[in-house]
Amino acid sequence: MTWSVYLLQCGDGTLYCGIALDVAARLVQHQTGKGAKYTRGRGPLALVYREACGTKTEALRRERVIKRMPRAKKAALAGLT
């Protein structure tokens, strides 16, 4: 399987960035409260961006870059603007 970096849009309008091997399964974990603490209670969640990265190391590096972006740039990346 290929590692991916993804962006979720939370119900309060914020964006959450993470990595996963199976993004669909990870989204289900977030939606059922078994994902990151940040996403708990911020539903409904929507997957707005996904990027295949290959290795876990590549995904972690890309996640770090995305997390450091200003919100406007993240929104543009996800096509939300």
PDB file with one MODEL, atoms N, CA, C and O in Angstrom:
MODEL        1
ATOM      1  N   MET A   1       0.836  -1.192   0.000  1.00  0.00           N
ATOM      2  CA  MET A   1       0.000   0.000   0.000  1.00  0.00           C
ATOM      3  C   MET A   1       0.878   1.252   0.000  1.00  0.00           C
ATOM      4  O   MET A   1       2.048   1.224   0.381  1.00  0.00           O
ATOM      5  N   THR A   2       0.278   2.324  -0.433  1.00  0.00           N
ATOM      6  CA  THR A   2       0.968   3.603  -0.526  1.00  0.00           C
ATOM      7  C   THR A   2       0.497   4.532   0.584  1.00  0.00           C
ATOM      8  O   THR A   2      -0.699   4.631   0.858  1.00  0.00           O
ATOM      9  N   TRP A   3       1.435   5.202   1.213  1.00  0.00           N
ATOM     10  CA  TRP A   3       1.094   6.194   2.225  1.00  0.00           C
ATOM     11  C   TRP A   3       0.544   7.437   1.544  1.00  0.00           C
ATOM     12  O   TRP A   3       0.961   7.795   0.443  1.00  0.00           O
ATOM     13  N   SER A   4      -0.393   8.085   2.212  1.00  0.00           N
ATOM     14  CA  SER A   4      -1.000   9.312   1.688  1.00  0.00           C
ATOM     15  C   SER A   4      -1.072  10.361   2.782  1.00  0.00           C
ATOM     16  O   SER A   4      -1.160  10.035   3.966  1.00  0.00           O
ATOM     17  N   VAL A   5      -1.034  11.608   2.381  1.00  0.00           N
ATOM     18  CA  VAL A   5      -1.305  12.722   3.278  1.00  0.00           C
ATOM     19  C   VAL A   5      -2.685  13.244   2.885  1.00  0.00           C
ATOM     20  O   VAL A   5      -3.022  13.278   1.701  1.00  0.00           O
ATOM     21  N   TYR A   6      -3.483  13.651   3.873  1.00  0.00           N
ATOM     22  CA  TYR A   6      -4.857  14.068   3.590  1.00  0.00           C
ATOM     23  C   TYR A   6      -5.237  15.280   4.422  1.00  0.00           C
ATOM     24  O   TYR A   6      -4.644  15.550   5.466  1.00  0.00           O
ATOM     25  N   LEU A   7      -6.234  15.999   3.941  1.00  0.00           N
ATOM     26  CA  LEU A   7      -6.815  17.128   4.664  1.00  0.00           C
ATOM     27  C   LEU A   7      -8.297  16.862   4.877  1.00  0.00           C
ATOM     28  O   LEU A   7      -9.013  16.483   3.950  1.00  0.00           O
ATOM     29  N   LEU A   8      -8.743  17.064   6.099  1.00  0.00           N
ATOM     30  CA  LEU A   8     -10.165  16.973   6.424  1.00  0.00           C
ATOM     31  C   LEU A   8     -10.675  18.365   6.744  1.00  0.00           C
ATOM     32  O   LEU A   8      -9.983  19.155   7.385  1.00  0.00           O
ATOM     33  N   GLN A   9     -11.882  18.663   6.298  1.00  0.00           N
ATOM     34  CA  GLN A   9     -12.537  19.886   6.728  1.00  0.00           C
ATOM     35  C   GLN A   9     -13.513  19.505   7.830  1.00  0.00           C
ATOM     36  O   GLN A   9     -14.397  18.671   7.636  1.00  0.00           O
ATOM     37  N   CYS A  10     -13.340  20.124   8.980  1.00  0.00           N
ATOM     38  CA  CYS A  10     -14.191  19.833  10.134  1.00  0.00           C
ATOM     39  C   CYS A  10     -15.462  20.675  10.067  1.00  0.00           C
ATOM     40  O   CYS A  10     -15.537  21.651   9.321  1.00  0.00           O
ATOM     41  N   GLY A  11     -16.446  20.287  10.848  1.00  0.00           N
ATOM     42  CA  GLY A  11     -17.718  20.988  10.876  1.00  0.00           C
ATOM     43  C   GLY A  11     -17.608  22.435  11.300  1.00  0.00           C
ATOM     44  O   GLY A  11     -18.454  23.252  10.937  1.00  0.00           O
ATOM     45  N   ASP A  12     -16.568  22.771  12.072  1.00  0.00           N
ATOM     46  CA  ASP A  12     -16.379  24.156  12.506  1.00  0.00           C
ATOM     47  C   ASP A  12     -15.568  24.972  11.499  1.00  0.00           C
ATOM     48  O   ASP A  12     -15.226  26.124  11.764  1.00  0.00           O
ATOM     49  N   GLY A  13     -15.261  24.373  10.336  1.00  0.00           N
ATOM     50  CA  GLY A  13     -14.545  25.090   9.282  1.00  0.00           C
ATOM     51  C   GLY A  13     -13.037  24.950   9.320  1.00  0.00           C
ATOM     52  O   GLY A  13     -12.356  25.395   8.396  1.00  0.00           O
ATOM     53  N   THR A  14     -12.496  24.341  10.370  1.00  0.00           N
ATOM     54  CA  THR A  14     -11.052  24.168  10.455  1.00  0.00           C
ATOM     55  C   THR A  14     -10.607  23.011   9.568  1.00  0.00           C
ATOM     56  O   THR A  14     -11.414  22.183   9.145  1.00  0.00           O
ATOM     57  N   LEU A  15      -9.300  22.973   9.297  1.00  0.00           N
ATOM     58  CA  LEU A  15      -8.715  21.916   8.483  1.00  0.00           C
ATOM     59  C   LEU A  15      -7.779  21.077   9.337  1.00  0.00           C
ATOM     60  O   LEU A  15      -7.022  21.613  10.147  1.00  0.00           O
ATOM     61  N   TYR A  16      -7.830  19.766   9.158  1.00  0.00           N
ATOM     62  CA  TYR A  16      -6.964  18.834   9.875  1.00  0.00           C
ATOM     63  C   TYR A  16      -6.132  18.075   8.851  1.00  0.00           C
ATOM     64  O   TYR A  16      -6.667  17.575   7.862  1.00  0.00           O
ATOM     65  N   CYS A  17      -4.835  17.988   9.081  1.00  0.00           N
ATOM     66  CA  CYS A  17      -3.927  17.285   8.178  1.00  0.00           C
ATOM     67  C   CYS A  17      -3.390  16.041   8.878  1.00  0.00           C
ATOM     68  O   CYS A  17      -3.033  16.090  10.055  1.00  0.00           O
ATOM     69  N   GLY A  18      -3.335  14.924   8.149  1.00  0.00           N
ATOM     70  CA  GLY A  18      -2.804  13.683   8.704  1.00  0.00           C
ATOM     71  C   GLY A  18      -2.274  12.786   7.609  1.00  0.00           C
ATOM     72  O   GLY A  18      -2.357  13.114   6.425  1.00  0.00           O
ATOM     73  N   ILE A  19      -1.720  11.633   8.017  1.00  0.00           N
ATOM     74  CA  ILE A  19      -1.229  10.648   7.056  1.00  0.00           C
ATOM     75  C   ILE A  19      -1.857   9.299   7.365  1.00  0.00           C
ATOM     76  O   ILE A  19      -2.252   9.034   8.500  1.00  0.00           O
ATOM     77  N   ALA A  20      -1.947   8.447   6.347  1.00  0.00           N
ATOM     78  CA  ALA A  20      -2.525   7.116   6.538  1.00  0.00           C
ATOM     79  C   ALA A  20      -2.184   6.224   5.360  1.00  0.00           C
ATOM     80  O   ALA A  20      -1.920   6.696   4.254  1.00  0.00           O
ATOM     81  N   LEU A  21      -2.195   4.928   5.620  1.00  0.00           N
ATOM     82  CA  LEU A  21      -2.073   3.947   4.542  1.00  0.00           C
ATOM     83  C   LEU A  21      -3.404   3.805   3.817  1.00  0.00           C
ATOM     84  O   LEU A  21      -3.448   3.739   2.589  1.00  0.00           O
ATOM     85  N   ASP A  22      -4.478   3.760   4.580  1.00  0.00           N
ATOM     86  CA  ASP A  22      -5.829   3.618   4.026  1.00  0.00           C
ATOM     87  C   ASP A  22      -6.645   4.831   4.477  1.00  0.00           C
ATOM     88  O   ASP A  22      -7.180   4.848   5.585  1.00  0.00           O
ATOM     89  N   VAL A  23      -6.734   5.828   3.626  1.00  0.00           N
ATOM     90  CA  VAL A  23      -7.387   7.087   3.991  1.00  0.00           C
ATOM     91  C   VAL A  23      -8.871   6.885   4.291  1.00  0.00           C
ATOM     92  O   VAL A  23      -9.402   7.512   5.208  1.00  0.00           O
ATOM     93  N   ALA A  24      -9.542   6.027   3.539  1.00  0.00           N
ATOM     94  CA  ALA A  24     -10.974   5.786   3.773  1.00  0.00           C
ATOM     95  C   ALA A  24     -11.207   5.203   5.165  1.00  0.00           C
ATOM     96  O   ALA A  24     -12.121   5.628   5.872  1.00  0.00           O
ATOM     97  N   ALA A  25     -10.386   4.232   5.560  1.00  0.00           N
ATOM     98  CA  ALA A  25     -10.517   3.630   6.892  1.00  0.00           C
ATOM     99  C   ALA A  25     -10.180   4.647   7.980  1.00  0.00           C
ATOM    100  O   ALA A  25     -10.813   4.664   9.035  1.00  0.00           O
ATOM    101  N   ARG A  26      -9.186   5.491   7.722  1.00  0.00           N
ATOM    102  CA  ARG A  26      -8.801   6.505   8.700  1.00  0.00           C
ATOM    103  C   ARG A  26      -9.915   7.534   8.866  1.00  0.00           C
ATOM    104  O   ARG A  26     -10.168   7.999   9.978  1.00  0.00           O
ATOM    105  N   LEU A  27     -10.580   7.892   7.774  1.00  0.00           N
ATOM    106  CA  LEU A  27     -11.700   8.827   7.850  1.00  0.00           C
ATOM    107  C   LEU A  27     -12.812   8.258   8.726  1.00  0.00           C
ATOM    108  O   LEU A  27     -13.408   8.983   9.523  1.00  0.00           O
ATOM    109  N   VAL A  28     -13.092   6.971   8.581  1.00  0.00           N
ATOM    110  CA  VAL A  28     -14.104   6.316   9.423  1.00  0.00           C
ATOM    111  C   VAL A  28     -13.689   6.396  10.887  1.00  0.00           C
ATOM    112  O   VAL A  28     -14.529   6.658  11.748  1.00  0.00           O
ATOM    113  N   GLN A  29     -12.412   6.175  11.185  1.00  0.00           N
ATOM    114  CA  GLN A  29     -11.929   6.284  12.564  1.00  0.00           C
ATOM    115  C   GLN A  29     -12.165   7.690  13.101  1.00  0.00           C
ATOM    116  O   GLN A  29     -12.636   7.852  14.227  1.00  0.00           O
ATOM    117  N   HIS A  30     -11.841   8.710  12.303  1.00  0.00           N
ATOM    118  CA  HIS A  30     -12.070  10.093  12.736  1.00  0.00           C
ATOM    119  C   HIS A  30     -13.555  10.337  12.986  1.00  0.00           C
ATOM    120  O   HIS A  30     -13.920  10.948  13.990  1.00  0.00           O
ATOM    121  N   GLN A  31     -14.407   9.869  12.092  1.00  0.00           N
ATOM    122  CA  GLN A  31     -15.846  10.121  12.200  1.00  0.00           C
ATOM    123  C   GLN A  31     -16.484   9.410  13.383  1.00  0.00           C
ATOM    124  O   GLN A  31     -17.508   9.861  13.896  1.00  0.00           O
ATOM    125  N   THR A  32     -15.893   8.302  13.823  1.00  0.00           N
ATOM    126  CA  THR A  32     -16.451   7.560  14.955  1.00  0.00           C
ATOM    127  C   THR A  32     -15.774   7.913  16.278  1.00  0.00           C
ATOM    128  O   THR A  32     -16.005   7.249  17.289  1.00  0.00           O
ATOM    129  N   GLY A  33     -14.937   8.958  16.278  1.00  0.00           N
ATOM    130  CA  GLY A  33     -14.294   9.403  17.509  1.00  0.00           C
ATOM    131  C   GLY A  33     -13.082   8.597  17.909  1.00  0.00           C
ATOM    132  O   GLY A  33     -12.595   8.740  19.031  1.00  0.00           O
ATOM    133  N   LYS A  34     -12.577   7.748  17.022  1.00  0.00           N
ATOM    134  CA  LYS A  34     -11.415   6.920  17.340  1.00  0.00           C
ATOM    135  C   LYS A  34     -10.156   7.408  16.631  1.00  0.00           C
ATOM    136  O   LYS A  34      -9.130   6.728  16.638  1.00  0.00           O
ATOM    137  N   GLY A  35     -10.237   8.588  16.020  1.00  0.00           N
ATOM    138  CA  GLY A  35      -9.082   9.176  15.338  1.00  0.00           C
ATOM    139  C   GLY A  35      -8.365  10.138  16.267  1.00  0.00           C
ATOM    140  O   GLY A  35      -8.319   9.927  17.479  1.00  0.00           O
ATOM    141  N   ALA A  36      -7.815  11.174  15.706  1.00  0.00           N
ATOM    142  CA  ALA A  36      -7.082  12.182  16.473  1.00  0.00           C
ATOM    143  C   ALA A  36      -8.023  12.925  17.423  1.00  0.00           C
ATOM    144  O   ALA A  36      -9.202  13.113  17.124  1.00  0.00           O
ATOM    145  N   LYS A  37      -7.491  13.339  18.560  1.00  0.00           N
ATOM    146  CA  LYS A  37      -8.299  14.089  19.522  1.00  0.00           C
ATOM    147  C   LYS A  37      -8.844  15.372  18.908  1.00  0.00           C
ATOM    148  O   LYS A  37      -9.946  15.805  19.244  1.00  0.00           O
ATOM    149  N   TYR A  38      -8.073  15.980  18.007  1.00  0.00           N
ATOM    150  CA  TYR A  38      -8.493  17.241  17.396  1.00  0.00           C
ATOM    151  C   TYR A  38      -9.827  17.109  16.669  1.00  0.00           C
ATOM    152  O   TYR A  38     -10.647  18.027  16.714  1.00  0.00           O
ATOM    153  N   THR A  39     -10.052  15.996  16.010  1.00  0.00           N
ATOM    154  CA  THR A  39     -11.266  15.845  15.199  1.00  0.00           C
ATOM    155  C   THR A  39     -12.485  15.409  16.003  1.00  0.00           C
ATOM    156  O   THR A  39     -13.606  15.470  15.499  1.00  0.00           O
ATOM    157  N   ARG A  40     -12.289  14.977  17.230  1.00  0.00           N
ATOM    158  CA  ARG A  40     -13.424  14.545  18.056  1.00  0.00           C
ATOM    159  C   ARG A  40     -14.304  15.738  18.394  1.00  0.00           C
ATOM    160  O   ARG A  40     -13.818  16.759  18.881  1.00  0.00           O
ATOM    161  N   GLY A  41     -15.582  15.608  18.138  1.00  0.00           N
ATOM    162  CA  GLY A  41     -16.516  16.682  18.451  1.00  0.00           C
ATOM    163  C   GLY A  41     -16.506  17.818  17.446  1.00  0.00           C
ATOM    164  O   GLY A  41     -17.162  18.836  17.666  1.00  0.00           O
ATOM    165  N   ARG A  42     -15.779  17.670  16.350  1.00  0.00           N
ATOM    166  CA  ARG A  42     -15.722  18.718  15.333  1.00  0.00           C
ATOM    167  C   ARG A  42     -16.413  18.289  14.044  1.00  0.00           C
ATOM    168  O   ARG A  42     -16.189  18.886  12.991  1.00  0.00           O
ATOM    169  N   GLY A  43     -17.245  17.264  14.120  1.00  0.00           N
ATOM    170  CA  GLY A  43     -17.924  16.747  12.931  1.00  0.00           C
ATOM    171  C   GLY A  43     -19.006  17.680  12.453  1.00  0.00           C
ATOM    172  O   GLY A  43     -19.350  18.627  13.162  1.00  0.00           O
ATOM    173  N   PRO A  44     -19.552  17.452  11.286  1.00  0.00           N
ATOM    174  CA  PRO A  44     -19.181  16.370  10.369  1.00  0.00           C
ATOM    175  C   PRO A  44     -17.850  16.662   9.677  1.00  0.00           C
ATOM    176  O   PRO A  44     -17.477  17.817   9.471  1.00  0.00           O
ATOM    177  N   LEU A  45     -17.148  15.595   9.327  1.00  0.00           N
ATOM    178  CA  LEU A  45     -15.844  15.703   8.684  1.00  0.00           C
ATOM    179  C   LEU A  45     -15.969  15.364   7.204  1.00  0.00           C
ATOM    180  O   LEU A  45     -16.743  14.487   6.821  1.00  0.00           O
ATOM    181  N   ALA A  46     -15.206  16.063   6.386  1.00  0.00           N
ATOM    182  CA  ALA A  46     -15.217  15.799   4.942  1.00  0.00           C
ATOM    183  C   ALA A  46     -13.781  15.739   4.440  1.00  0.00           C
ATOM    184  O   ALA A  46     -12.970  16.609   4.756  1.00  0.00           O
ATOM    185  N   LEU A  47     -13.475  14.723   3.667  1.00  0.00           N
ATOM    186  CA  LEU A  47     -12.164  14.606   3.040  1.00  0.00           C
ATOM    187  C   LEU A  47     -12.121  15.594   1.881  1.00  0.00           C
ATOM    188  O   LEU A  47     -12.904  15.480   0.938  1.00  0.00           O
ATOM    189  N   VAL A  48     -11.202  16.572   1.948  1.00  0.00           N
ATOM    190  CA  VAL A  48     -11.143  17.601   0.906  1.00  0.00           C
ATOM    191  C   VAL A  48      -9.869  17.524   0.068  1.00  0.00           C
ATOM    192  O   VAL A  48      -9.782  18.165  -0.979  1.00  0.00           O
ATOM    193  N   TYR A  49      -8.873  16.744   0.517  1.00  0.00           N
ATOM    194  CA  TYR A  49      -7.619  16.639  -0.240  1.00  0.00           C
ATOM    195  C   TYR A  49      -6.908  15.355   0.140  1.00  0.00           C
ATOM    196  O   TYR A  49      -6.901  14.945   1.301  1.00  0.00           O
ATOM    197  N   ARG A  50      -6.309  14.732  -0.865  1.00  0.00           N
ATOM    198  CA  ARG A  50      -5.516  13.520  -0.640  1.00  0.00           C
ATOM    199  C   ARG A  50      -4.371  13.522  -1.635  1.00  0.00           C
ATOM    200  O   ARG A  50      -4.561  13.827  -2.812  1.00  0.00           O
ATOM    201  N   GLU A  51      -3.177  13.178  -1.157  1.00  0.00           N
ATOM    202  CA  GLU A  51      -1.990  13.136  -2.007  1.00  0.00           C
ATOM    203  C   GLU A  51      -1.201  11.871  -1.697  1.00  0.00           C
ATOM    204  O   GLU A  51      -0.775  11.670  -0.560  1.00  0.00           O
ATOM    205  N   ALA A  52      -1.006  11.028  -2.685  1.00  0.00           N
ATOM    206  CA  ALA A  52      -0.212   9.810  -2.513  1.00  0.00           C
ATOM    207  C   ALA A  52       1.258  10.198  -2.400  1.00  0.00           C
ATOM    208  O   ALA A  52       1.749  11.035  -3.158  1.00  0.00           O
ATOM    209  N   CYS A  53       1.958   9.580  -1.443  1.00  0.00           N
ATOM    210  CA  CYS A  53       3.351   9.949  -1.193  1.00  0.00           C
ATOM    211  C   CYS A  53       4.333   8.792  -1.337  1.00  0.00           C
ATOM    212  O   CYS A  53       5.537   9.035  -1.416  1.00  0.00           O
ATOM    213  N   GLY A  54       3.883   7.578  -1.373  1.00  0.00           N
ATOM    214  CA  GLY A  54       4.797   6.440  -1.500  1.00  0.00           C
ATOM    215  C   GLY A  54       5.179   5.869  -0.152  1.00  0.00           C
ATOM    216  O   GLY A  54       4.538   4.939   0.338  1.00  0.00           O
ATOM    217  N   THR A  55       6.225   6.422   0.453  1.00  0.00           N
ATOM    218  CA  THR A  55       6.706   5.895   1.733  1.00  0.00           C
ATOM    219  C   THR A  55       6.173   6.725   2.898  1.00  0.00           C
ATOM    220  O   THR A  55       5.701   7.847   2.718  1.00  0.00           O
ATOM    221  N   LYS A  56       6.257   6.150   4.087  1.00  0.00           N
ATOM    222  CA  LYS A  56       5.824   6.860   5.295  1.00  0.00           C
ATOM    223  C   LYS A  56       6.673   8.108   5.513  1.00  0.00           C
ATOM    224  O   LYS A  56       6.159   9.155   5.908  1.00  0.00           O
ATOM    225  N   THR A  57       7.972   7.994   5.256  1.00  0.00           N
ATOM    226  CA  THR A  57       8.870   9.137   5.425  1.00  0.00           C
ATOM    227  C   THR A  57       8.462  10.292   4.520  1.00  0.00           C
ATOM    228  O   THR A  57       8.425  11.443   4.957  1.00  0.00           O
ATOM    229  N   GLU A  58       8.158   9.990   3.262  1.00  0.00           N
ATOM    230  CA  GLU A  58       7.718  11.028   2.327  1.00  0.00           C
ATOM    231  C   GLU A  58       6.409  11.659   2.791  1.00  0.00           C
ATOM    232  O   GLU A  58       6.237  12.874   2.701  1.00  0.00           O
ATOM    233  N   ALA A  59       5.493  10.839   3.284  1.00  0.00           N
ATOM    234  CA  ALA A  59       4.202  11.342   3.761  1.00  0.00           C
ATOM    235  C   ALA A  59       4.388  12.250   4.972  1.00  0.00           C
ATOM    236  O   ALA A  59       3.745  13.296   5.065  1.00  0.00           O
ATOM    237  N   LEU A  60       5.257  11.863   5.894  1.00  0.00           N
ATOM    238  CA  LEU A  60       5.520  12.687   7.078  1.00  0.00           C
ATOM    239  C   LEU A  60       6.139  14.023   6.695  1.00  0.00           C
ATOM    240  O   LEU A  60       5.796  15.056   7.269  1.00  0.00           O
ATOM    241  N   ARG A  61       7.048  14.006   5.731  1.00  0.00           N
ATOM    242  CA  ARG A  61       7.676  15.251   5.277  1.00  0.00           C
ATOM    243  C   ARG A  61       6.652  16.173   4.625  1.00  0.00           C
ATOM    244  O   ARG A  61       6.641  17.377   4.880  1.00  0.00           O
ATOM    245  N   ARG A  62       5.796  15.606   3.788  1.00  0.00           N
ATOM    246  CA  ARG A  62       4.773  16.410   3.115  1.00  0.00           C
ATOM    247  C   ARG A  62       3.757  16.946   4.122  1.00  0.00           C
ATOM    248  O   ARG A  62       3.306  18.085   4.010  1.00  0.00           O
ATOM    249  N   GLU A  63       3.399  16.113   5.113  1.00  0.00           N
ATOM    250  CA  GLU A  63       2.478  16.553   6.166  1.00  0.00           C
ATOM    251  C   GLU A  63       3.062  17.755   6.902  1.00  0.00           C
ATOM    252  O   GLU A  63       2.348  18.718   7.181  1.00  0.00           O
ATOM    253  N   ARG A  64       4.341  17.705   7.214  1.00  0.00           N
ATOM    254  CA  ARG A  64       4.997  18.802   7.919  1.00  0.00           C
ATOM    255  C   ARG A  64       4.923  20.089   7.095  1.00  0.00           C
ATOM    256  O   ARG A  64       4.650  21.162   7.633  1.00  0.00           O
ATOM    257  N   VAL A  65       5.167  19.975   5.791  1.00  0.00           N
ATOM    258  CA  VAL A  65       5.091  21.142   4.903  1.00  0.00           C
ATOM    259  C   VAL A  65       3.676  21.716   4.895  1.00  0.00           C
ATOM    260  O   VAL A  65       3.493  22.927   5.015  1.00  0.00           O
ATOM    261  N   ILE A  66       2.684  20.851   4.756  1.00  0.00           N
ATOM    262  CA  ILE A  66       1.290  21.307   4.696  1.00  0.00           C
ATOM    263  C   ILE A  66       0.866  21.937   6.017  1.00  0.00           C
ATOM    264  O   ILE A  66       0.192  22.967   6.018  1.00  0.00           O
ATOM    265  N   LYS A  67       1.248  21.338   7.139  1.00  0.00           N
ATOM    266  CA  LYS A  67       0.851  21.876   8.445  1.00  0.00           C
ATOM    267  C   LYS A  67       1.430  23.267   8.690  1.00  0.00           C
ATOM    268  O   LYS A  67       0.851  24.055   9.438  1.00  0.00           O
ATOM    269  N   ARG A  68       2.561  23.571   8.071  1.00  0.00           N
ATOM    270  CA  ARG A  68       3.184  24.887   8.246  1.00  0.00           C
ATOM    271  C   ARG A  68       2.626  25.940   7.293  1.00  0.00           C
ATOM    272  O   ARG A  68       2.951  27.121   7.418  1.00  0.00           O
ATOM    273  N   MET A  69       1.800  25.528   6.354  1.00  0.00           N
ATOM    274  CA  MET A  69       1.198  26.478   5.408  1.00  0.00           C
ATOM    275  C   MET A  69       0.159  27.338   6.115  1.00  0.00           C
ATOM    276  O   MET A  69      -0.487  26.880   7.057  1.00  0.00           O
ATOM    277  N   PRO A  70      -0.008  28.587   5.668  1.00  0.00           N
ATOM    278  CA  PRO A  70      -1.124  29.391   6.177  1.00  0.00           C
ATOM    279  C   PRO A  70      -2.447  28.746   5.758  1.00  0.00           C
ATOM    280  O   PRO A  70      -2.502  28.006   4.776  1.00  0.00           O
ATOM    281  N   ARG A  71      -3.500  29.032   6.505  1.00  0.00           N
ATOM    282  CA  ARG A  71      -4.794  28.416   6.228  1.00  0.00           C
ATOM    283  C   ARG A  71      -5.254  28.668   4.794  1.00  0.00           C
ATOM    284  O   ARG A  71      -5.802  27.772   4.152  1.00  0.00           O
ATOM    285  N   ALA A  72      -5.036  29.869   4.296  1.00  0.00           N
ATOM    286  CA  ALA A  72      -5.471  30.203   2.937  1.00  0.00           C
ATOM    287  C   ALA A  72      -4.785  29.315   1.901  1.00  0.00           C
ATOM    288  O   ALA A  72      -5.405  28.909   0.919  1.00  0.00           O
ATOM    289  N   LYS A  73      -3.529  29.020   2.118  1.00  0.00           N
ATOM    290  CA  LYS A  73      -2.793  28.173   1.177  1.00  0.00           C
ATOM    291  C   LYS A  73      -3.284  26.727   1.251  1.00  0.00           C
ATOM    292  O   LYS A  73      -3.374  26.047   0.228  1.00  0.00           O
ATOM    293  N   LYS A  74      -3.604  26.255   2.465  1.00  0.00           N
ATOM    294  CA  LYS A  74      -4.172  24.907   2.617  1.00  0.00           C
ATOM    295  C   LYS A  74      -5.520  24.822   1.907  1.00  0.00           C
ATOM    296  O   LYS A  74      -5.810  23.839   1.225  1.00  0.00           O
ATOM    297  N   ALA A  75      -6.336  25.853   2.071  1.00  0.00           N
ATOM    298  CA  ALA A  75      -7.650  25.877   1.426  1.00  0.00           C
ATOM    299  C   ALA A  75      -7.505  25.874  -0.094  1.00  0.00           C
ATOM    300  O   ALA A  75      -8.269  25.205  -0.790  1.00  0.00           O
ATOM    301  N   ALA A  76      -6.531  26.614  -0.609  1.00  0.00           N
ATOM    302  CA  ALA A  76      -6.291  26.635  -2.055  1.00  0.00           C
ATOM    303  C   ALA A  76      -5.825  25.268  -2.538  1.00  0.00           C
ATOM    304  O   ALA A  76      -6.234  24.812  -3.606  1.00  0.00           O
ATOM    305  N   LEU A  77      -4.978  24.617  -1.763  1.00  0.00           N
ATOM    306  CA  LEU A  77      -4.495  23.280  -2.103  1.00  0.00           C
ATOM    307  C   LEU A  77      -5.667  22.306  -2.212  1.00  0.00           C
ATOM    308  O   LEU A  77      -5.695  21.448  -3.094  1.00  0.00           O
ATOM    309  N   ALA A  78      -6.624  22.451  -1.311  1.00  0.00           N
ATOM    310  CA  ALA A  78      -7.791  21.563  -1.284  1.00  0.00           C
ATOM    311  C   ALA A  78      -8.891  22.012  -2.244  1.00  0.00           C
ATOM    312  O   ALA A  78      -9.904  21.328  -2.388  1.00  0.00           O
ATOM    313  N   GLY A  79      -8.699  23.147  -2.895  1.00  0.00           N
ATOM    314  CA  GLY A  79      -9.706  23.648  -3.827  1.00  0.00           C
ATOM    315  C   GLY A  79     -10.916  24.254  -3.140  1.00  0.00           C
ATOM    316  O   GLY A  79     -12.017  24.235  -3.689  1.00  0.00           O
ATOM    317  N   LEU A  80     -10.723  24.789  -1.951  1.00  0.00           N
ATOM    318  CA  LEU A  80     -11.838  25.348  -1.177  1.00  0.00           C
ATOM    319  C   LEU A  80     -12.019  26.845  -1.392  1.00  0.00           C
ATOM    320  O   LEU A  80     -12.931  27.441  -0.819  1.00  0.00           O
ATOM    321  N   THR A  81     -11.171  27.460  -2.204  1.00  0.00           N
ATOM    322  CA  THR A  81     -11.279  28.911  -2.407  1.00  0.00           C
ATOM    323  C   THR A  81     -11.956  29.241  -3.707  1.00  0.00           C
ATOM    324  O   THR A  81     -12.128  30.416  -4.033  1.00  0.00           O
TER     325      THR A  81
ENDMDL
END
